[in-house]
Amino acid sequence: MAKLYVIKIGGNIIDDEKKLSSFLKAFAAIHDKKILVHGGGKLATRLAEQLNIPQQVVEGRRITDAETLKIVTMVYAGYINKNIVAQLQANNCNAIGLCGADGDSILAHKRKHAVMDYGFVGDVDAINTDLATNLLEKNITLVFAPITHDQQGQLLNTNADTIAQELAKGLSDQYEVTLVYSFEKSGVLLDINNEKSVISKIDPLYYRELRSKEKIIAGMIPKMDNAFAALDAGVNKVIIGNAQELSKLVQGTAGTTIVNE
Amino acid sequence: MAKLYVIKIGGNIIDDEKKLSSFLKAFAAIHDKKILVHGGGKLATRLAEQLNIPQQVVEGRRITDAETLKIVTMVYAGYINKNIVAQLQANNCNAIGLCGADGDSILAHKRKHAVMDYGFVGDVDAINTDLATNLLEKNITLVFAPITHDQQGQLLNTNADTIAQELAKGLSDQYEVTLVYSFEKSGVLLDINNEKSVISKIDPLYYRELRSKEKIIAGMIPKMDNAFAALDAGVNKVIIGNAQELSKLVQGTAGTTIVNE
């Protein structure tokens, strides 16, 4: 099977023009088939402030009212997505920018919750890989904004980590998929205060050991659980590490590699 | 050759939710291969006002400074484009939203002008039909926002009429192309005050006659000249008419059909 990299890039890189530019250069240089999934960074929050649209955050999750959905659609699927595509083209990487409505790629439903109304937040139901596979086979790189749709005409705001994971899982039938979560940390750290204490490899046994010793910080647990869920669903490996070390992450010489064996 | 419709939709329809919805229903019902090209409507202007970004218009053309480019990229390629795609999906039309950077589809350069600096306005150099043809052959409908790129990483604001015309011309080698300019008027009118005075067919001879009698209003002349240029470049026919009559326009039973014979 051909190799495919599904790479999630964190918001802090999006916010930093120079870091983004060097990341995209490294990304463009990956010879295998690849998908980039981006979040939003601070741009959407800043635009909401400028437009006096109050942003509600409950338990770390943004409540997406109609005006906020409009903003994230503009910023994520418009400004950020198209600028990334233009920069990749400048780096001789033929890319196409998509959201989940394009080619009916990512079907979601408005989140149902007994108490909370998260607004126009979408939970993913299904990945339709027809378009993605067709484009990847033509050596076109995909750039996904974290916006999905419900097939009834409604766009929905969806977590970018989830989109990366679902795409990786959905495409693992057809490709040997490596899922990369790139962010501002060097990887999963043994000592949170020491960026050099990166754990290079974690398997389920070691993960249980680390958790029982409370070595995994709370914020990392959902990422790790997602990583193992992706591996269970057919993804070959998951790598977590610093976006500024992308080439090394892809080679497996930096960051934390999570495997199922 | 298979038929292809390239349909430009005017800003006044974009601004009217009900009209847009009924237009998209009629558009989705077209069985042949199709491309929709949309402009921006008043949304971008309104957003610029809300953000206190002054809009300069010289000789009917918006000057696109860096902040305005950001706004049109957000509004055209993000909000409008993705909402149109989501609505088409709801009408069982598998669509994909693109700008000229996607798949390197539309290459442009920043407009050069001896006196004026139009800012980030792009004049089209070339259409790359590889991606479009690939998608059209899979029966995927394309929705183009009027944003192009220069292959150096710069997005550019480009006239939507021009994009429709260039796509129609570029694809006329491979398809029997009908280019439709749909707007708020019923077509080319013999009497500007009478919406029923639509001229059903115009050929070059009749056009010269109408112009010599000053029957063509000034605003329509560039549209007509563009139409004849498209026909000269291989487009099969050009139809100008009311967006609310799309099915009839496509059947040739409403609007003005411009032909080269």
Contacts between the chains, C-beta under 8 A, distances in Angstrom:
chain1	res1	chain2	res2	distance
A	50	B	50	7.9
A	50	B	51	5.7
A	51	B	50	5.7
A	51	B	51	7.2
A	70	B	79	6.0
A	73	B	78	5.4
A	73	B	79	5.2
A	73	B	82	5.6
A	73	B	83	7.4
A	74	B	74	3.7
A	74	B	75	6.3
A	74	B	78	4.2
A	74	B	79	4.7
A	75	B	74	6.2
A	75	B	78	7.1
A	76	B	78	7.4
A	77	B	77	7.7
A	77	B	78	4.7
A	77	B	81	7.7
A	77	B	82	4.9
A	78	B	73	5.4
A	78	B	74	4.2
A	78	B	75	7.0
A	78	B	76	7.4
A	78	B	77	4.6
A	78	B	78	2.0
A	78	B	79	6.5
A	78	B	81	7.5
A	78	B	82	7.8
A	79	B	70	6.1
A	79	B	73	5.2
A	79	B	74	4.7
A	79	B	78	6.5
A	81	B	77	7.7
A	81	B	78	7.5
A	82	B	73	5.6
A	82	B	77	4.9
A	82	B	78	7.8
A	82	B	99	5.4
A	82	B	101	5.8
A	82	B	102	7.8
A	82	B	147	6.4
A	82	B	155	6.0
A	83	B	73	7.4
A	83	B	155	6.5
A	85	B	99	7.8
A	85	B	101	4.6
A	85	B	102	5.8
A	85	B	149	7.9
A	86	B	101	4.3
A	86	B	149	4.6
A	86	B	153	5.2
A	86	B	154	6.7
A	86	B	155	5.2
A	87	B	153	4.7
A	89	B	101	5.7
A	89	B	104	5.5
A	89	B	149	6.2
A	89	B	151	5.8
A	89	B	153	7.3
A	90	B	151	6.4
A	90	B	152	5.3
A	90	B	153	3.7
A	94	B	103	6.5
A	94	B	104	5.8
A	95	B	102	7.4
A	95	B	103	7.9
A	96	B	98	7.2
A	96	B	102	4.4
A	96	B	103	5.0
A	96	B	131	7.0
A	97	B	98	8.0
A	97	B	99	7.6
A	97	B	101	7.4
A	97	B	102	5.5
A	98	B	96	7.2
A	99	B	82	5.4
A	99	B	85	7.8
A	99	B	97	7.6
A	101	B	82	5.8
A	101	B	85	4.6
A	101	B	86	4.3
A	101	B	89	5.7
A	101	B	97	7.5
A	102	B	82	7.8
A	102	B	85	5.8
A	102	B	95	7.4
A	102	B	96	4.4
A	102	B	97	5.5
A	103	B	94	6.5
A	103	B	95	7.9
A	103	B	96	5.0
A	103	B	140	6.3
A	104	B	89	5.5
A	104	B	94	5.8
A	130	B	138	8.0
A	131	B	96	7.0
A	131	B	138	8.0
A	131	B	140	7.1
A	134	B	134	7.4
A	134	B	138	6.3
A	138	B	130	8.0
A	138	B	131	8.0
A	138	B	134	6.3
A	140	B	103	6.3
A	140	B	131	7.2
A	147	B	82	6.4
A	149	B	85	7.9
A	149	B	86	4.6
A	149	B	89	6.2
A	151	B	89	5.8
A	151	B	90	6.3
A	152	B	90	5.3
A	153	B	86	5.2
A	153	B	87	4.7
A	153	B	89	7.3
A	153	B	90	3.6
A	154	B	86	6.7
A	155	B	82	6.0
A	155	B	83	6.6
A	155	B	86	5.2
